[in-house]
Amino acid sequence: HLPAHIALARALGLRVRLQTNATRCARPGYAAELAEAGLGEAFVSLHAADAARSDAITGAPQTHGPTLAGIDALVAAGVTVQVNCVVTGANADALAAVVELVAERWQAAVIFTLSWAHASSGLVPVSAAVTPRFSDARAQVAAAIAACARLGVVFRGLDGQCGLPLCFAEADWLDRDRLPALAQRLLPGFVKGSHCLDCALDDRCVGVRAGYASLYGLDELRPLRPDPH
């Protein structure tokens, strides 16, 4: 009933964004049907450039090809597609390869996003195999973002509740000046260090998830000073 739900949402004046692995969109005509119903955007999970690694991460064998075909169909139907690669222990060494796949297959028609695997519910284990240490994956993240710039892929992401603490992101990884202020300094399930109080972005940064802190502590966090200019 998804097309009917989308049409109803649009009739009520709502913006519709579908979060999906896009496998169903590989079925002939389905992506076009969603677009005709009013789907404007799709946020598609793609965690590896190769099928074997993708299967290991998702636990859903033989879905890598249909995901790629589903993205093809969504792009062809005129839906704005944002590909989301979640950084985890199983792909942190191969992030740039996902960017290269996006550039080769869809050029500038797809937006690329990185987010971070976190134990945000009881379904996700608190484990170094799931959630890599920020500093251990920094070079690979930088390589992926550099690949976006080199290959003409629009990059977004790494801020907010599925991203990085703002002190860890390089200045060109996100637009710090446009980040919204938080309704409260500490959000449920997140923690900050005492030194975060001295950070110029404390009112805009969520800190780290409690599960991450239990694995690695808070020593990576460092207060950012206001720009003197």
Summary of the structure (lengths in Angstrom):
residues: 229
radius of gyration: 18.6
end to end distance: 54.0
largest distance: 56.2
contacts: 688
relative contact order: 0.11
helix: 41%
strand: 14%
